Amino acid sequence: MAEEVKLFGVWASPLSKRVEIALKLKGVKYEYIEEDLTNKSPLLLKYNPVHKKIPVLVHNGKPIAESICLLVLWNSFWSKGKEREAAIGEACEHLKTLENELGDKKFFGGEEIGLVDIVANFIGFWLGASQELSGLELLTEEKFPKLSKWIHEYVNHTAIKENLPPRDKLIEALSARFGAASK
């Protein structure tokens, strides 16, 4: 079965452009659908009914609406062999940068959760579920002890813990969205 990939975006959106650039760099053939955010299409509303925002990537009929998630996951699903190894190496280099930035701090800004921690939310929870699903081991306690400690502190903070989806349901949802692409 041929893969069907569609990207709903806006020409002036840096969020759309970063996903589009990633797809082009990977050589993924896709259909680009320009959206008018003042008059949203029925398809955009169908594929992102809650937030009604772009970008939305639709892979074989399954929508993915978070651009950060898209960028992190595209390497593991559309890379093979040496290219996949290189992508993993690059991801590890970025994780090392974050590891170094943490230093001896509890959170990126110090003792309290701040903007960088919230932006790094994907690493704090979704990356672990994505790793479990894909079989990749990017972020381990042995490789990244400071980030691992940060993840523990972050996901166990009351404000964060109350807002995270159940892990088993997240893995089920990721599997439904990415299962075919990861094989």
N, C-alpha and C positions, 0 to 999 in steps of 0.2 A: 504494500500500500504506500502510495506517495504521501509524503508529509505535507500538510497544509498549514502554512503559517501566515497569519495576518497581523499587522500592527496598526492599531488605531492611534493616531497622534495629531499633533498640531505643528506646523512647520516652524514656528517660533519658540517652541517649548524645549528647553534644555533637557528636560526629563524624557521627552520623546526622542530627541536626537541621540542621547546616550544609548538608548536601546537600539535605535536604528544603526548607529555606528557599530555597536557590538555584533549585530546580526550580519552586517556587511563584512566585518573583519573575519567572521567565522565562515563566510561564504554561504550562509543560509538564504535560500530563496524564499521570499515572502512578498505578500501583497501589502502595500502601504495604503491606508485609508485615512485621508485628511478629514479631520473633524472640525466642525464649527461649534465652538463651545457655547455660543449664544443660541444655537438651535441644534441641540444634540440629536444625533441619529438614533433611530430605534435600535440599531445593532449595538451602539455604545451603551445605551441604557440596558440592553439585554445582557451584555457581557460584564458590565460593572454597575449593577443596579443600586448598590448601596452608596458608593461615592460618586458615581457618574462622572469620573475624571479620566484623563489620559495620563500616561500611555496605557494601553491594554494590548497585550500580546495574546493571540488566540492560536493555540497549537492543537491541531486536529480537533477543533471544536471546543477545547477546554481553555477558558480565559485565565490569564495571570495579570493582575493589575498593579502590582507594586514594582516600580522600576528598579529599586535596589535588589529586590529578590530576583528579578529577571537577570540583572547583571551578574550576580554571584552564581546563579544556577546554570546559566547558559553554557559556561565552560565545561561543566561536568556532564552535560547532556549532549552537547554537540561536538565534543572533542573526542578523539580516539587516539590510541597508541601514543606516539611521541608527542603529539600536539597536546594530548590530555596531560601527560607528564609535565610538559612545559607550563600549562595552565595551572596545574597544582603547585608547581614551583613558584610561579608568579603570585598566586594567592598566599602562599606561605611567606613570601617576602613582605607582602602587605600586612599580614598578621604580625610579623616581626616588628614592623614599624609601630603598630598599635601596642605590642608588648613593651617596646622600649618607651613609648609615650606614657604608659601607665606608671612605670617606675615602681615606687613603693606606695603609691596612692591606692586608696580603696576604690575610688572611682576616677574617671579621667580628670575631673575638675578638683578633686580633693576628697573630702569626707562625705559629700552629699552628691546625689545624682544630679547631673547637669545636662546641658544640651548635647554634648558629644556622646554621653552615655545613651541618651534617647535615640540619637541618630544611629548609634551602633547596636540598637535593639535587635536587629536581624542576627548579628553575631551572638548576642546574648541568649537567644532562644531558638530561632528558626534554623540557624546553621546546624545545630546538633541534630535536629530532626531531618534536615536535608542530608547530612552525612550518613545518618542511619539508613535512610532510604536508598542513597546512591552507593553505599559501601565505601565511600571515601573517608579518609582519616586526615583531614586537614588540621583541625584544631584539637590536639590532645594535651593532656596535663603534662606529659613528658616533654613535648615540644614547646608548649606555651604555658608555663606554670602561672604567670601573672594574669594572663587573659583568662585562664581557667578559674582562678580565684575570683577575678572580677565577675565572671559569668555567675558563679555561685552567689556572690553578694548581690548582684543585680537581680537575678530571677527570684531571690528570696526576700527582696525588699517588698514591704507590704503593698505599696502603690503599684508595683510592677506585677507581683504575684496575683493580685486581684484582677488584673487585666489580661493575663495570658490565656490563650485557649488551652483546653486539655491536650496534653502531648499526644495521646493516642488518636484523638480526633484530627489533630494537625497532621500527623503522619499518614493517616487514612486519606485526608484531603490532598496532601502532596502526592501521594501515590496515585490517586485518581487523576491528578493533573499531569504528573510527570512520568508515571510508570512506564508508558510506552516509549517515551523519549529516552529514558535512561538505559534501555536495553540495546 
